[in-house]
Amino acid sequence: MYRWTPQSLSDPFLDKIRKVPVTKTILRNGSHYPIEKEALSDLHKCILEFLQKEIGRYRHS
């Protein structure tokens, strides 16, 4: 069985990103490449929230 990258390895990499906002989200019942229904639903929700936030930010600048 394929195991995804542990969060303890991903966090140090993501913590170094300083020029753009980073949001860490754990997808429910998902693997590294989310094709599971719950994980894919979570991913879609996070993408929409990100886009709405960024679009709103540029509309008000």
Order of alpha helices (4+ residues) and beta strands (2+ residues): alpha-alpha
